[in-house]
Amino acid sequence: MASTHRGSCLCGAIKYEITGDPFTYLVCHCINCKKATGSPFMANAFFKTDQLSITQGKETIKNFRDDQTASGSAINRSFCPDCGSSLFIVSATNDCAIVSTGTLDDPVTWTPRRENFTERKFHWVTGLTTNPKPRSKL
């Protein structure tokens, strides 16, 4: 049976559930993720969009279209208009919902597979453990 994880914004106006585990998990040091979260990096868990369900406050979610991404593909950054919590990112080009894991209610056991944009990493951010996905033998 697939696990269910719950999360919310800081004020609790928006709540969500994700079913199952992410297909990847990474730490992003890009300038956009840092500015969106107001922190030195963003821990991003990637799910198929049908794994994410908004259980409360769907009508209040605000989206910011970020078209200044390194990939050149626009994304929608979803956040709470009341408390400002950055909740998730939905890609405009694929079936992917990226959950900001700092908004999960309980700790998870997932380990990030990698860090992105390490050239933008703050020098004092050390000791992050990653678990790279094994390469396919194809």
FENWOFEN-V985640 format. One record per pair of residues at least 12 apart in sequence whose C-alpha atoms are under 6 Angstrom apart, sorted by the first residue. I is the first residue (numbers start at 0). J is the second residue. Records with the same first field share a line. If there is no record, write none. Layout:
# FENWOFEN-V985640
I: J ; J
This chain:
# FENWOFEN-V985640
1: 19
2: 18 ; 19
3: 17 ; 18
4: 16 ; 17
5: 103 ; 104
6: 102 ; 103 ; 104
7: 102
8: 84
10: 82
12: 56
13: 55 ; 56
14: 54 ; 55
15: 52 ; 53 ; 54
16: 51 ; 52
17: 50 ; 51
18: 50
21: 44 ; 45 ; 46
22: 45 ; 46
23: 45
24: 43 ; 44 ; 45 ; 111 ; 112
25: 42 ; 43 ; 111 ; 112 ; 113 ; 114
26: 41 ; 42 ; 114
27: 40 ; 41 ; 114 ; 115
28: 40 ; 115 ; 116 ; 119 ; 120
29: 116
42: 99 ; 100
43: 97 ; 98 ; 99
44: 97 ; 98
45: 96 ; 97
46: 95 ; 96
47: 94 ; 95 ; 96
48: 94 ; 95 ; 96
60: 78 ; 79
61: 77 ; 78
62: 75 ; 76 ; 77
63: 75 ; 76
74: 89 ; 90 ; 91
75: 88 ; 89
76: 88
86: 99
87: 99
111: 129
112: 129 ; 130 ; 131
113: 129
